[in-house]
């Protein structure tokens, strides 16, 4: 799956750099993309939207603890992004 969205590309690239079982926080993606420390919070809605798109395609999973959640739903608290069934680390 070729992604043109820079947020989605960053999510996939960061997950590909980690072990298969590893996860990352959406804020790590935003901080990775931010040009300065104060900018990352403003990027969070776009990162969450990209994560929702990737999760809908099965490329990633969004979890809270071990339970999969809908990041676009009424999720409260921290979530983690993990490789999904169709994730291909070789594509990055």
Buried (B, 14 or more C-beta within 10 A) or exposed (E): EEBEBEBBBBBBBBBBEEEEEEBBEBBBBBBBBBEEEEEBEEBBEBBBBBBBBBBEBEBBBBBBEEEBBEBBEEEEEEBBBBBBEEBEEEEE
